[in-house]
Amino acid sequence: MPLRVGCRADDSDKHEFDVNYILYHKGKLYSAGDDGKIKVWSPDLTKLAEVQAHPCSVYCLAASDNTLYSCSNEGTIKSFELATLKEKATILRDETTEFWRISYSDGYLFSGDNEGNINVWKNDKLYGTFNVAEPVKDMAVFGHTLFTVKDSDVVITEVKVDGDKIQYGQKKTYMGRAPITLVGDKLFSFASREGKDIIIHENNDAAHYKPLTKVEGAHEMIINTLAGTVWNGKTVLFSGGWDKQVKKWNIDEDLVKLDSSCDVEIVINTITVGDKGEIYVGGSDGHLVRIEVE
């Protein structure tokens, strides 16, 4: 089914610089930019609120039922009230570290930084720390299994959080680079080291996370973002990057087929999926675009 641009954020409301991350949560879109701001949007990209969250780039967002989390290259991880964006706390401050990724799963907050450290919080209290030996440019979390990657290897780590101290063990390593995403509960996807191919594996420990398929030349230029979902029982993957194209891929067992694409006229840094068949794109110069499936 064809993709088309549904609407764009107004120029007077958009971020001053690049959008680094967008998160769709509880019917609203949250965006993080190089201007240090977090903005909240309605599904039709009407700006609802904003906060100067950090003095410089906000790299990633995560959310629980009532709290929004952010991380920055100025060495902090912060929490905000989800409804009002009122700052609650600085969870971690380390001016020697750039925090690149955060994710919230099953009551735990995970962060990854430029030194390969993974911090795990429970109830906003540090539970434990370990290192995955490569900077964490992107991260996906499935339960307590972490998929981390920069530009050479995807590292799969199992984290046990049952006792007083954190336990972890590396399960598998594959050649690849950011971005990485879960595709439903059964698959995960990342880019090849060359950055233009899409690789898909099974999200199955018993099957050793075996490779499923590879789409060579998925994009003509470097892929910056992937977003997977399951719509009406169908497994779907969206991709985007420097070629300014959003592409929709249908996945049926080991067959991946390009369904449609759309030129959004901006370099794409981040994609997320709404709950009513819409796709949101953030990218260069602060732009936000809503893509709809016709």
Summary of the structure (lengths in Angstrom):
residues: 294
radius of gyration: 17.9
end to end distance: 6.1
largest distance: 51.1
contacts: 1040
relative contact order: 0.14
helix: 1%
strand: 62%
